[in-house]
Amino acid sequence: MSEEEVRQVADALDAVERIADPEARVRAKSRIMAEQVKRNRAWSAERSALIKELWAEGNGLSYREIAARLGIKLSTVQDVFRTYKGSGVNRPRAAEQKPPKKPAAEA
């Protein structure tokens, strides 16, 4: 998608925000959000697949390089490998993501 196409989409969304009638504006926003929900899963799966392809089992780009190349946050790349799906607000802390340590063997 070219920068021009991205701008056109942004302009269309801006036009929805400028709808004067609050009810018409909310109806339009609701329809747009419903359409996007349908796409989110497929778009996320495609992004995850490309991230994994670029990483190439550790033989490809680094996480930081992937994030820079795709124009996304490093945490988004990391989440693909953590299989985390959710908002950053509810992301578990790093310590919470690690499995508990096994108790030391008794002597």
C-alpha positions in Angstrom: 0.0 0.0 0.0 1.4 3.3 -1.0 1.6 6.4 1.3 -1.1 7.9 -0.9 -3.5 5.0 -0.2 -2.7 5.2 3.6 -3.5 8.9 3.4 -6.8 8.2 1.7 -7.9 5.8 4.4 -6.9 8.3 7.1 -8.8 11.0 5.2 -11.9 8.8 5.1 -11.7 8.2 8.8 -11.3 11.9 9.5 -14.4 12.5 7.4 -16.4 10.2 9.6 -15.2 12.1 12.7 -16.4 15.3 11.1 -20.0 14.1 10.7 -22.0 16.7 12.5 -25.0 14.6 13.7 -23.8 12.6 16.7 -26.1 9.7 16.0 -25.0 9.4 12.4 -21.4 9.7 13.4 -21.7 6.9 16.0 -23.6 4.7 13.5 -20.8 5.2 10.9 -18.1 4.5 13.5 -19.9 1.4 14.7 -20.1 0.0 11.2 -16.4 0.7 10.6 -15.4 -0.9 13.9 -17.5 -4.0 13.1 -15.8 -4.3 9.7 -12.3 -4.0 11.2 -13.1 -6.7 13.8 -13.6 -9.1 11.0 -10.2 -8.2 9.6 -8.2 -8.1 12.8 -7.6 -11.9 13.3 -6.5 -12.4 9.7 -4.3 -9.3 9.7 -2.7 -10.3 13.0 -2.0 -13.8 11.7 -0.4 -12.5 8.5 1.8 -10.1 10.6 2.8 -13.0 12.9 3.7 -15.2 10.0 5.9 -12.5 8.4 7.6 -11.8 11.7 8.5 -15.5 12.1 9.6 -15.7 8.4 11.9 -12.7 8.9 13.3 -14.2 12.1 13.9 -17.5 10.3 14.4 -19.6 13.5 17.1 -17.2 14.7 19.0 -17.2 11.4 17.3 -14.1 10.0 16.8 -10.6 11.3 16.9 -9.7 15.0 13.7 -8.7 16.8 14.8 -5.0 16.7 15.5 -5.3 12.9 12.1 -6.8 12.3 10.4 -4.1 14.3 12.2 -1.4 12.4 11.6 -3.0 9.0 7.9 -3.4 9.6 7.4 -0.1 11.4 6.0 -1.8 14.6 7.0 -1.8 18.2 9.6 -4.2 19.5 7.1 -5.5 22.0 4.8 -6.5 19.2 7.5 -8.7 17.7 8.3 -10.1 21.1 4.6 -10.9 21.7 4.5 -13.1 18.6 7.1 -15.4 20.1 5.5 -15.2 23.6 2.2 -16.1 21.9 0.7 -13.1 23.8 -2.5 -11.7 22.3 -4.0 -8.8 24.1 -3.6 -5.2 25.0 -0.4 -3.8 26.4 -2.5 -2.8 29.5 -3.0 -6.4 30.5 0.4 -7.8 29.4 1.8 -9.9 32.2 5.1 -8.7 33.7 8.2 -10.5 32.5 8.5 -12.4 35.9 4.9 -13.6 35.5 5.6 -15.0 32.1 8.4 -17.3 33.1 7.5 -20.8 34.3 8.1 -21.3 38.0 11.6 -22.7 38.9 11.7 -26.4 39.9 12.6 -27.0 43.5 16.2 -28.0 44.1 16.7 -31.8 44.5 16.9 -32.9 48.1 20.2 -34.3 49.2 
